[in-house]
Amino acid sequence: MNFVDNRQSSFALRELRAQFGNRRVLVVLAGIGVILGVVGPYRTGEVMLAAPRIVYWMAIVFVSYAVGSFTVAVLGRLLDGPRVPPWARVVAQGIAIGVMVAPVVLVINWIVFGIVPEGPPAVVEFVATVCAVTLVIAVAFELYGDTAEEARVAAPAILQRLPVAQRGTLLSLSGEDHYVRVRTDRGEEMVLMRLADAIAEAAPVAGLQVHRSHWVARDAVAAARRSGERAILTLTSGDEIPVSRANVRAVREAGLL
């Protein structure tokens, strides 16, 4: 059990580093922080000047996003799934992350203002405010990651398990131990799940399993070549996927070889 927890934590840290290394993610987070700093919710507009208020809210946004992303990854993205409507997933995710982030924000407020909420009503108001902020972040990134064209096309559920910046055209799935390497035209990510479940979530993308450990999208195959009794598929990303001897015929019948 500890092994699984450590693998999930490592995966969460890798994902977090990747997201904070993405300039677009940083721009969106900074933009949200500036907007909240200008608006000054939770009476911060009354007790802080404009400049420190913007810095304060940017810190809240970045910390909330970091804690929220790590929390969702460690929990195995339990809020994601093909049966959950997108709007319901975003709302549930925003609120759930808010509850997890609230204690962290409480510490920041104690450091900045030297105060903590007094009494149940103040605590409820505080948690509600934090949940509202994390919900704004969740909605902003959901809208930021989808174009109008993508919204009209049913996207495979597996993409919901990836960081927003990597939710592109699905190329392939590869099983590695307890994880699946999901490749898109925007990068790749390791997801804790079985390959069979990942393939089921790849629908409606047309593809086929070419090896017990590999599945490819048909449109992602740029070239193919024989290798003895087996074959090698080259994806549009440049990655090479092996075809097992038992699957060569199916690949040929699909017009990929």
C-alpha positions in Angstrom: 0.0 0.0 0.0 2.9 2.4 0.8 4.4 1.5 -2.6 1.3 2.6 -4.4 1.0 5.8 -2.2 4.7 6.7 -3.0 4.1 6.1 -6.7 1.0 8.4 -6.7 2.9 11.1 -4.7 5.8 10.9 -7.2 3.4 11.2 -10.1 1.7 14.1 -8.4 5.0 16.0 -8.0 6.0 15.3 -11.6 2.7 16.7 -12.8 2.9 19.7 -10.6 6.4 20.5 -11.8 5.3 20.2 -15.4 2.3 22.5 -14.9 4.3 25.2 -13.2 6.9 24.9 -15.9 4.2 25.8 -18.5 4.2 29.6 -19.2 0.5 29.5 -20.2 -0.4 28.1 -16.9 1.6 30.8 -15.1 -0.1 33.5 -17.1 -3.6 32.3 -16.4 -2.9 32.0 -12.6 -1.3 35.4 -12.5 -4.3 36.9 -14.4 -6.7 35.4 -11.9 -4.6 36.7 -9.0 -4.6 40.2 -10.4 -8.4 40.2 -11.0 -9.0 39.0 -7.4 -6.5 41.6 -6.1 -8.4 44.4 -7.9 -11.8 43.2 -6.7 -10.6 42.6 -3.2 -13.0 39.9 -1.9 -13.3 38.8 1.7 -12.9 42.4 2.8 -9.3 42.5 1.7 -10.2 45.7 -0.3 -10.9 47.4 3.0 -7.8 46.4 4.9 -5.1 46.3 2.3 -3.6 48.7 -0.3 -3.8 47.8 -4.0 -0.3 46.5 -4.5 0.0 44.3 -1.4 -3.6 43.1 -2.0 -2.7 41.9 -5.5 0.5 40.1 -4.2 -1.6 38.5 -1.5 -4.3 37.2 -3.9 -1.7 36.0 -6.4 -0.1 34.0 -3.5 -3.5 32.5 -2.6 -4.2 31.6 -6.3 -0.8 29.9 -6.8 -0.8 28.1 -3.5 -4.5 27.0 -4.1 -3.6 25.7 -7.5 -0.5 23.8 -6.3 -2.3 22.2 -3.3 -5.4 21.4 -5.4 -3.4 19.8 -8.3 -1.4 17.7 -5.9 -4.5 16.6 -4.0 -6.4 15.6 -7.1 -3.4 13.6 -8.4 -2.8 11.8 -5.1 -6.4 10.8 -4.9 -6.1 9.2 -8.4 -8.4 11.9 -10.0 -11.4 10.3 -8.4 -13.5 13.2 -9.6 -12.8 12.4 -13.2 -14.8 9.9 -15.2 -16.8 9.4 -18.4 -20.1 9.3 -16.5 -19.6 12.6 -14.8 -20.9 15.6 -16.8 -18.1 18.2 -17.4 -19.9 21.0 -15.5 -20.5 18.7 -12.5 -16.9 17.5 -12.5 -15.6 21.1 -12.6 -17.9 22.3 -9.7 -17.2 19.2 -7.6 -13.5 19.5 -8.2 -13.5 23.2 -7.4 -15.4 22.7 -4.1 -13.4 19.7 -3.0 -10.1 21.4 -3.7 -11.4 24.4 -1.8 -12.0 22.3 1.3 -8.4 21.0 1.1 -6.9 24.4 0.4 -8.8 26.2 3.2 -6.3 25.2 6.0 -3.4 26.4 3.9 -5.0 29.7 3.3 -5.9 29.9 7.0 -2.1 29.8 7.7 -1.4 32.4 5.1 -4.0 34.7 6.7 -2.6 34.1 10.1 0.9 35.1 8.8 -0.3 38.1 6.9 -3.0 39.5 9.2 -2.4 37.7 12.5 -6.0 36.7 12.7 -8.1 33.6 12.3 -11.9 33.2 11.9 -13.8 33.4 15.2 -16.9 31.3 15.6 -18.7 28.9 13.3 -20.2 31.6 11.0 -16.8 33.1 10.3 -15.4 29.7 9.6 -18.2 28.9 7.2 -17.7 32.3 5.4 -14.0 31.7 5.2 -14.3 28.2 3.7 -17.0 29.3 1.3 -14.7 32.1 0.1 -11.8 29.8 -0.5 -14.1 27.3 -2.3 -15.3 30.2 -4.5 -11.7 31.1 -5.4 -10.8 27.5 -6.3 -14.0 27.1 -8.3 -13.1 30.2 -10.3 -9.7 28.7 -11.0 -11.2 25.4 -12.0 -13.7 27.0 -14.4 -11.0 29.3 -15.9 -8.8 26.4 -16.7 -11.6 24.3 -18.1 -12.5 27.1 -20.5 -8.9 27.9 -21.2 -8.2 24.3 -22.2 -11.1 24.0 -24.7 -11.6 25.7 -28.0 -15.0 26.2 -29.6 -14.2 23.5 -32.1 -13.1 21.0 -29.5 -16.2 21.6 -27.5 -18.4 20.5 -30.4 -16.4 17.2 -30.7 -16.7 14.5 -28.1 -13.3 14.2 -26.5 -12.1 10.9 -25.1 -12.5 10.6 -21.3 -8.9 9.7 -20.9 -7.9 13.3 -21.7 -9.7 14.5 -18.5 -7.0 12.7 -16.5 -4.2 14.9 -18.0 -3.0 18.3 -17.1 -4.9 20.9 -19.1 -1.9 21.9 -21.1 -1.5 18.3 -22.4 -5.1 17.7 -23.4 -4.5 17.5 -27.2 -5.2 14.9 -29.9 -4.8 11.4 -28.5 -1.9 9.5 -30.1 -1.2 6.3 -28.2 -1.5 4.5 -24.8 1.3 2.3 -23.4 1.1 0.2 -20.3 4.1 0.4 -17.9 3.7 -1.5 -14.7 0.7 0.0 -12.9 0.7 3.1 -15.1 -0.4 4.0 -18.6 1.7 6.5 -20.6 -0.8 8.7 -22.4 0.7 10.5 -25.5 -1.0 13.4 -27.2 0.2 16.0 -29.7 0.9 18.2 -26.7 3.1 15.9 -24.7 2.7 12.8 -22.6 1.8 11.9 -19.0 1.8 8.8 -16.8 -1.7 7.9 -15.4 -2.3 5.4 -12.6 -4.7 2.9 -14.2 -4.9 -0.3 -16.2 -4.3 -0.3 -19.9 -7.7 -2.0 -20.6 -9.5 0.8 -18.7 -7.5 3.5 -20.6 -8.4 2.0 -23.9 -12.1 2.0 -22.9 -11.7 5.7 -22.1 -10.1 6.4 -25.5 -13.4 6.2 -27.2 -14.6 7.6 -29.6 -11.1 7.9 -31.1 -10.6 5.2 -33.7 -7.6 3.0 -32.9 -6.5 -0.5 -32.2 -4.4 -2.5 -29.7 -1.2 -3.5 -31.6 0.6 -5.1 -28.6 -0.4 -6.3 -25.2 1.2 -3.1 -23.9 0.3 -0.7 -26.6 -2.7 1.0 -28.3 -2.5 3.5 -31.1 -4.9 6.0 -32.7 -5.2 5.2 -36.4 -4.8 8.8 -37.5 -1.6 9.1 -35.3 0.4 6.6 -37.4 2.7 8.4 -39.8 4.7 5.4 -41.0 5.1 1.6 -40.6 7.8 -0.9 -41.3 8.3 -4.7 -40.9 10.8 -6.0 -38.4 11.1 -9.7 -39.0 7.7 -11.3 -38.0 6.8 -8.1 -36.2 6.4 -4.5 -37.2 7.1 -1.0 -36.0 4.7 2.0 -36.2 6.0 5.5 -36.2 3.6 8.1 -34.8 3.2 11.7 -35.9 5.1 12.6 -32.7 8.1 10.6 -33.8 7.6 7.9 -31.1 7.9 4.3 -32.3 5.4 1.6 -31.2 6.1 -2.1 -31.6 3.5 -4.4 -33.2 3.5 -7.9 -31.8 3.5 -10.8 -34.2 -0.1 -11.8 -33.3 -1.3 -8.3 -34.2 0.5 -7.7 -37.5 -2.4 -9.1 -39.5 -4.9 -6.7 -37.8 -2.6 -3.8 -38.5 -2.3 -4.7 -42.1 -6.1 -5.1 -42.4 -6.5 -1.7 -40.9 -4.4 -0.2 -43.7 -1.6 0.8 -41.4 1.0 -1.6 -42.8 
